[in-house]
Amino acid sequence: MHEIYEREVLEKLREIKAKKVLIQTPEGLKREAQMLARFLEENGIETIISGDINYGSCDPADREAKQLGCDALIHLGHSYMQLNLEVPTIFIPAFARVNMERILKKNLSEIKKLGRKITLVTTVQHIKDLNYVKAFLEREGFDVFLGKGDGRVSFPGQVIGCNFSSAKVDEDVGGVLFIGAGYFHPIGVALTIKKPTLAINPYSGDAIWVDKEAEKMIRKRWAQIAKAYDAKRFGVIISTKKGQLRIGEARRILELLKKHGKEGQLIAMNHISYPALEGFDFDAYVVVACPRVPIDDVENWRKPVLTPKELEILLGLREDYEFDEILGGERRKDEPLGISLKLPKPL
């Protein structure tokens, strides 16, 4: 189902003389991680598979690899993000094998409802097919635009759960076409771009307009803001994950709370979990980390949980709802369409 590039990975490990590696994998690629580990073991490289939950390229286990005495980390299922790494790290996007022509032909009538000028975005699993999709749509008479994106993404047209910079183009497009599974990414696109957004699942072939889902999510977020109306004491949660650590933003939130007569306390967590917060006596929480955390499991939080931008609404500093993104610096070049080996910067 996914391209793992075992031979290329082995060559890179031999190039850096790695004898022992840690493989980090998201939930959906655990079997591929097992296969890769078996292949590397057969070729003389000691391999450990991380059993921890992985949330994306913002969450590399390079520190854990170093603690385990590994010479390198293999980060499976995500592309490189600009971070300071502690061990050599190989990023494997794990491109999916799907029949794009079939799903595009099936949903062409729905795509046409976006208008002639459209923005095309996808997750990293389908980046390899994006030029084919663009060419197919252009043959059908569409003007297709791929946003460059910033330093948190590796390719034009790529979106991740906290960053939709590739969906932002200068052209006045009619809507956005998202290729990929799941709702969160296309809903984030719709909330950020504020254009009609059509999501096509390349595995099932189904097409869904996510605008109503986006409206539903906004209503839930306004409900959280309303629940926090009388809150006086806020726990401001920061993440110790490298790609989610936003100390400057957290300090800004503390200053805002103080200016508005409210109390704020920083709480550092690696895995942000509502049960782990039950013993605290806060009225509400602000999550200054991955924006998915306060949204995905909101029904399970007993106290109101907000993003930084939602707190600004609560404090009367903004009126319109805006999705919380983690933006990066300038992206100067595309990563290879295979694997990316990143070495630690010299001290």
Secondary structure, DSSP 8 states (H G I E B T S, - for coil): -EE--HHHHHHHHHHTT-SEEEEE--GGGHHHHHHHHHHHHHTT-EEEE--S---STTS--HHHHHHTT-SEEEEESS---S---SS-EEEE--EE---HHHHHHHTHHHHHTT-SEEEEEE-GGGGGGHHHHHHHHHHTT-EEE-----TT-SSTTB-BTTB-GGG--SS--SEEEEESSSSHHHHHHHHHH-S-EEEE-TTT--EEE-HHHHHHHHHHHHHHHHHTTT--EEEEEEE-STTT--HHHHHHHHHHHHHTT-EEEEEEESS--GGGGTTS--SEEEEES-TTHHHHTGGG-SS-EE-HHHHHHHTTS--S------------S---SS-EEE-----
